[in-house]
């Protein structure tokens, strides 16, 4: 018999609920710079198209987010305390028509290693294992997502040096690495991101094995590997269109109109899933009534759009 779970003390439950109540669920408008270097391009395609429900807010999650922000503020104050000039905190950074999006931790001038060189600053707080790996192998190998992030910020700002500034959350130790801008890496990465953003079909899976360790804990595991239906929103619709030449502008081909964020979340009665998101074979399409017919993996015939209000 499994042990009975212990109830959360009422005071702690109330604190957690306070965090939940003060937090709004949100959807990323594009692909965050923090995940742009993700190995699985399919996961990025799903992320842009809101294939899965947003992760629910919890007290623990919100406190971890706030601790990260507090650590970042303290690390930047420590740079200023030794005479380094720091500016640009939370400055927006955009690429690929605004669909690749991030906010800077800061920009610094006067670092002792190169006092006359302006650096993009990327602050991170990691556990002891991650901290030791960074010291041993450097950021490119130890933390490829962090490496992609600081490279993209350098590219967007037109700077050729970054300052990867790390704190060990367990011991309060600091470490830093100066990073050189890699133009070839950035151009390849941005080209891949552009293909992901403007493609109607997802890239291939990282693995066909649902138990593969890099897939098991992915936010989109259920949609990608367990045939779960995608979330209903404009972004999972066949009519969804990312637009070039703006700042993360999207439109609806069905209604020939731009789409606001709230419209995208709600979807409209004409919503039809992008067939590339459906785990079934498309066998028919009723153009007049806007119905797509599938034979699902279990043999059931499903008509998407037929029950539309």
PERA-V854918 format. One record per run of one state. SS is the DSSP state (H for helix, E for strand, - for the rest). FROM is the first residue (numbers start at 0). TO is the last residue. Records with the same first field share a line. If there is no record, write none. Layout:
SS: FROM-TO / FROM-TO
//
This chain:
-: 0-8 / 21-29 / 35-39 / 48-57 / 81-83 / 87-90 / 95-98 / 103-104 / 109-116 / 126-126 / 142-142 / 157-159 / 168-172 / 180-181 / 198-211 / 216-219 / 225-232 / 237-238 / 242-248 / 252-255 / 258-259 / 266-271 / 273-273 / 277-278 / 286-289 / 296-299 / 304-308
H: 9-20 / 32-34 / 40-47 / 58-80 / 127-141 / 143-156 / 182-197 / 212-215 / 220-224 / 233-235 / 260-265 / 274-276
E: 30-31 / 84-86 / 91-94 / 99-102 / 105-108 / 117-125 / 160-167 / 173-179 / 236-236 / 239-241 / 249-251 / 256-257 / 272-272 / 279-285 / 290-295 / 300-303
//
